[in-house]
Amino acid sequence: MTSPAPLVLVVEDEPAMGRLLASVLLQAGYRVFPVDTGRAALLQASARTPDAVLLDLGLPDLDGLEVVRRLRTWMRAPIVVVSARGREQDKVDALDAGADDYVTKPFGAGELLARLRVALRHAARGVASSEGVFEVGELQVDAERRIVRVGGREVRLTPTEWKLLLVLVRSAGRVVQQKDLLREVWGPIVEKQGLSHYLRVYVAELRRKLEADPTRPRLLLTEPAVGYRLLDELPPAG
């Protein structure tokens, strides 16, 4: 059993182009959630924690560059701009704002998918070891292939559990504060509301799936009143 296919948030206000992007992505095996305004993009990025964002710059309410800047205050997922603005300065401005890549309309489906695959690979490598695989004890996390194994047995995670685990993997060995986990996994809306019970529920589920004894965790530890720590090396038994 593998983890869910990557979810792509498509931000495009032209209906025909939005349908085209969704069709291309669905045929390539991605999950898709479309929105047509900048404010909807910010809301859904927080609510759905996409694995990547395809973003048009010419939105009816907010300029796409502003959307990129706001997303980058908390979101690490790759952002690929898809825009009719083809000037070099437009591309520079988008990349400086925090976009990972820039595709100019009109484009070929193959090129778009290739750019998206590269962006996702780079993101995966940023959250795991240099080989794209994190290992501690019997846990193995292959970020690029989106596979988790415990003792050689593949474990299925929900999209939210997967994102939470990757944030912990990226900071393995260090304490990650509750507010940082809330912001990176659920976005600024949940963080501002201080919904720490989100974390308790999902950490408990991760432990149930990853720990030999979830009631006595050895991998994913609680730092009381602070946050959680995923160990990068197990202490000696006993």
C-alpha positions in Angstrom: 0.0 0.0 0.0 1.4 3.4 -1.0 0.7 6.8 0.3 -1.9 8.9 -1.5 -1.1 10.5 -4.8 0.2 14.1 -4.6 -2.5 16.7 -4.3 -2.1 19.7 -6.6 -4.0 23.0 -5.8 -4.8 24.6 -9.2 -5.3 28.4 -9.0 -6.7 29.5 -12.3 -9.6 31.9 -13.0 -10.1 31.1 -16.7 -12.6 28.1 -16.8 -11.2 26.6 -20.0 -7.6 26.7 -18.8 -8.6 25.4 -15.3 -10.3 22.4 -16.9 -7.3 21.8 -19.1 -4.9 21.8 -16.2 -7.2 19.6 -14.1 -7.5 17.1 -17.0 -3.7 16.9 -17.6 -3.0 16.4 -13.9 -5.7 13.8 -13.4 -4.6 11.8 -16.4 -1.1 11.8 -14.9 -2.3 10.3 -11.6 -2.4 13.4 -9.4 -5.3 14.5 -7.2 -6.6 18.0 -8.0 -8.4 20.7 -6.2 -9.2 23.8 -8.3 -9.9 27.4 -7.1 -10.3 30.6 -9.1 -9.3 33.4 -6.7 -6.2 34.3 -4.7 -8.2 34.3 -1.4 -9.6 30.9 -2.1 -6.1 29.7 -2.8 -4.8 30.9 0.5 -7.8 29.4 2.4 -7.6 26.0 0.6 -3.8 25.8 0.9 -4.3 26.0 4.6 -7.3 23.7 4.8 -6.0 21.0 2.4 -2.2 21.3 2.7 -1.5 20.5 -1.0 1.7 18.8 -2.1 2.2 21.4 -4.9 0.5 24.6 -6.2 0.0 25.5 -9.9 -0.7 29.3 -9.9 -1.8 31.8 -12.5 -0.6 35.3 -11.8 -3.6 37.2 -13.3 -6.2 36.5 -10.6 -9.4 38.7 -10.2 -8.9 39.6 -6.5 -5.1 39.3 -5.6 -2.1 39.5 -7.8 -0.5 36.1 -8.1 2.8 37.4 -6.7 1.1 38.5 -3.5 -0.4 35.0 -3.2 3.1 33.5 -3.6 4.5 35.7 -0.9 1.7 35.0 1.5 2.0 31.2 0.9 5.7 31.3 1.5 5.3 32.8 5.0 4.3 29.3 6.1 4.1 26.7 3.2 7.0 24.7 1.9 5.2 22.9 -0.9 6.5 23.8 -4.3 4.7 26.5 -6.3 4.8 26.4 -10.1 3.6 29.6 -11.7 1.6 29.1 -15.0 1.1 32.5 -16.6 0.7 34.3 -19.8 3.1 36.9 -18.6 6.2 36.0 -20.5 8.7 38.8 -19.8 12.0 37.9 -18.2 11.2 40.3 -15.3 7.9 38.6 -14.6 9.7 35.3 -14.2 12.4 36.9 -12.0 9.7 38.6 -9.8 7.8 35.3 -9.4 11.0 33.3 -8.4 12.1 36.1 -6.0 8.6 36.0 -4.4 9.1 32.3 -3.7 7.9 30.3 -6.7 9.9 27.2 -7.6 9.4 27.4 -11.3 7.6 29.3 -14.1 5.8 28.0 -17.1 4.6 30.4 -19.8 1.3 30.0 -21.6 0.8 28.4 -24.0 2.6 25.3 -22.9 2.8 21.6 -23.7 1.4 19.1 -21.2 4.6 17.2 -21.2 6.6 20.2 -20.2 4.2 21.2 -17.4 4.3 17.7 -16.0 8.0 17.5 -16.2 8.4 20.8 -14.3 6.0 19.6 -11.7 7.8 16.3 -11.2 11.1 18.1 -10.8 9.6 20.5 -8.2 8.1 17.6 -6.2 11.4 15.7 -6.3 13.3 18.8 -5.0 10.8 19.2 -2.2 11.1 15.5 -1.3 14.8 15.7 -1.1 14.6 18.7 1.1 12.7 16.7 3.8 14.7 13.5 3.8 18.3 12.5 3.6 20.5 13.1 0.6 19.4 9.8 -0.9 15.7 10.6 -0.3 15.3 8.0 2.4 15.2 8.5 6.2 15.8 5.5 8.5 15.7 5.0 12.2 15.2 1.7 14.0 12.7 -0.3 11.9 11.2 2.9 10.3 12.0 3.8 6.7 10.6 6.9 5.0 11.2 7.2 1.3 10.1 10.8 0.6 10.5 10.8 -3.1 8.5 7.6 -3.7 6.1 8.5 -0.8 6.5 5.1 0.9 6.7 4.3 4.6 7.8 1.0 5.9 8.1 -0.4 9.4 10.2 -3.6 9.7 10.0 -4.0 5.9 6.2 -3.8 5.9 4.6 -1.0 4.0 2.3 1.3 6.0 -0.5 3.4 4.6 -0.7 7.0 5.9 -3.5 9.5 5.3 -2.4 12.7 3.5 -2.3 14.7 6.8 -0.3 11.9 8.6 2.1 11.9 5.7 2.7 15.7 5.9 3.1 15.6 9.7 5.7 12.8 9.4 7.7 14.6 6.7 7.9 17.8 8.9 9.2 15.6 11.7 11.6 13.8 9.4 13.0 17.1 8.2 13.8 18.1 11.9 14.7 14.6 13.0 16.6 14.6 16.3 15.3 18.1 17.2 12.2 19.3 19.0 9.5 20.8 16.7 7.2 23.2 18.6 3.5 22.6 18.4 2.9 26.0 16.8 5.4 25.2 14.0 3.8 21.8 13.4 0.4 23.4 13.2 1.6 26.1 10.8 3.5 23.7 8.5 0.9 20.9 8.3 -2.5 22.8 8.6 -1.5 26.4 7.8 -1.8 29.7 9.6 -5.5 29.5 10.2 -5.2 26.5 12.5 -2.1 27.8 14.1 -3.8 31.1 15.1 -6.7 29.2 16.6 -4.2 27.1 18.7 -5.9 23.8 17.9 -3.3 21.6 19.6 -5.8 18.7 19.8 -5.2 18.3 16.0 -1.7 17.4 16.9 -2.6 15.0 19.7 -5.0 13.1 17.4 -2.6 12.7 14.5 0.5 12.0 16.6 -1.5 9.2 18.3 -2.4 7.8 14.9 1.2 8.0 13.7 2.4 6.2 16.8 -0.3 3.5 16.3 1.1 2.9 12.8 4.8 3.3 13.4 5.6 2.2 17.0 5.9 -1.3 18.2 4.1 -0.2 21.4 2.2 3.1 20.9 1.6 3.4 24.6 5.4 3.4 25.1 6.8 5.3 22.1 10.5 5.0 21.2 10.5 6.9 17.9 8.1 9.8 18.3 8.5 11.4 21.6 6.5 14.2 23.4 8.3 17.1 24.9 5.7 18.3 27.5 4.3 21.8 26.8 6.7 22.2 23.9 6.2 19.9 21.0 7.4 16.6 19.5 10.6 15.0 18.5 11.2 12.2 16.0 14.5 10.5 17.0 17.2 10.1 14.4 18.9 7.4 16.4 17.4 5.0 18.9 18.8 4.8 22.4 20.2 1.5 23.5 17.5 -1.0 24.6 17.0 -1.4 28.3 
